[in-house]
């Protein structure tokens, strides 16, 4: 690939040459911590963006990305010299800025005074950082690409910084930038960032992994080298001509995460080294899979068709693990060249094929069209959340973070509507989450669910590929009980909203009634799903309103005390209600007192 210097030499009057000359002048005399001239950093970032096939304006903006912040060049000068587009990008990167970051992992939650202040600050910083990132994402993705290239180079040169700073930057990279790259479909970048952060975050584990996996890696590599010609001959014999048969070792960071899930047993990691088969066409992908399965028996439940059902970040490939020669397992990843490029470069790959306009700023009207817009639906969703949270996040950054972490950074599943629409949800989501993701009114009116044709409880965890049918009933209100099992912030927020509406309606009704009679019911219960619904149902049947509902855990943790305030002091009514409550499963003791 041409270097920035090559390009500057070839086309001295061009945008990239002028940006290079300008940045070199601006950073003159500045050095990085490693001692090398500062200009090496923006040049490296610009070269990374060239490798991702980004346009000249982005590359020029990368060359200039630290001039406003670090050398005091006014943005207006950039605009005069390089035009609105480059100035917009430089400004975007500058605004993303250098928010100090400490992370929230392992920091105790803010309960009470004292140690909480620091955690709250860290959470606030992280939330602030994320908000900025989301705003930039929804305005022009290229700003985020520049930031990612900037971060990649900073991680590649992290060794020169003092240890405390190394840890802070590595943590931020691992918690924000790598997941962000992943969600942008930039798999390779995401993995590389995690791998670069890993030795700084887990130095001991890293050393252990290096020494204990070396033999395994070498053994697997050698094995696959002997298998490669056999696989090639096999495919060719069936008329499939692979473009590439690449042997790929798993990254240390992801190997470590996987080993944590497998009792640190290296022998149980099937994809320590995988063979990547790149073919020309989509039918060839499936043909290759068939041929491989004919010769080498596949392991059950390890065939993954990410072509028919791509990951939410648009990753496409066929994966299978088979029993190869000598009875050893091999993971195959089969894909076309175009899929491969998209998997590696993610959203950035689309800049290859389209004109130099920003799809999001233009209401999604990009030439590569609906596909990109659809893939980036989550960007729009994030923007929407950001707007929802912007009012309250200043006072409650942790809530914002929690919602972000759960909805954005966690593993995802895909469930399918009976019409075939794919709903992308975090792992562990339930039919209620699914219902709210179709529409808030569907969620509110949910009374039941069928998964793959069978009736299931509403707290059932959904799996990828489940066909979920929601049964609704007009006028039905959500149950407070659902809050105990829903996984998405969207469902939780809607349920809470409905609860607040219901409570204020009851208060209004109570205030309007002639007497202000009230009774407090005290219930000792053994908690279970549906209990609160049964209790409130029994009270409602007696045409008595609930004024408040208060639950607390009794000593020992199993029993709970629920205090329910109702709007009557009619002794007969109270007696009837108590009798009904006693009959409910899980209710151990009931009592009442007039208030
Ligand atoms: Mn920089």
Boltz pocket constraint, residues with backbone or C-beta under 6 A from the ligand:
constraints:
  - pocket:
      binder: B
      contacts: [[A, 41], [A, 65], [A, 66], [A, 150]]
      max_distance: 6.0
